Amino acid sequence: MKIVAVSDTHMPRMAKALPPALVQELADADLILHAGDWTSPEVYDMLAVYAPVQGVAGNNDGPDIVERWGYRRIVEIGGHRFGLAHGHLGWGSAAQNAYAAFEEEEGISAIVFGHSHVPLLTAANGVTLFNPGSATDKRRQERFSYGIITLQSVMSTYQHGYYSSKV
């Protein structure tokens, strides 16, 4: 199963359309996870053309997105429990805030989050923390990015996809 993880799209301010490199990955996605800061409900429509979409709201999302998605979600996929949180609620780093959004007894194996626009793959207490960065708003990063999660029978692999804009 191929899951494409995105966050911090900030559309349409940062992009009018999904970047071609991301669209290429979405073409054979089984599921899309969006970790907040859509900034427009139309982003869901753009993504849903490719695969089912699950997500959460971020700090830049309006009440319509917050009402639809909430700030925290658990998605069960292939025997894994994925936590989704933007990472903005709390006083720590985005990773710390995302981790704190879930309780140990919820059995989360991985948390997909955003907020910092900085790609990250790390672990805390046996939980994988994965930030795909941003495919449309790289801020101080060298390249734009998104995430790919591949689920196999007993193994998950996480990787970032990077691409450079042509200016």
DAGILIN-V733370 format. One record per run of one state. SS is the DSSP state (h for helix, s for strand, l for the rest). FROM is the first residue (numbers start at 1). LEN is the number of residues. Records with the same first field share a line. If there is no record, write none. Layout:
BEGIN
SS: FROM-LEN / FROM-LEN
END
This chain:
BEGIN
l: 1-1 / 7-13 / 27-4 / 35-7 / 49-3 / 56-7 / 70-2 / 78-2 / 86-8 / 101-3 / 107-3 / 114-6 / 125-2 / 132-12 / 152-4 / 164-4
s: 2-5 / 31-4 / 52-4 / 72-6 / 80-6 / 110-4 / 120-5 / 127-5 / 144-8 / 156-8
h: 20-7 / 42-7 / 63-7 / 94-7 / 104-3
END
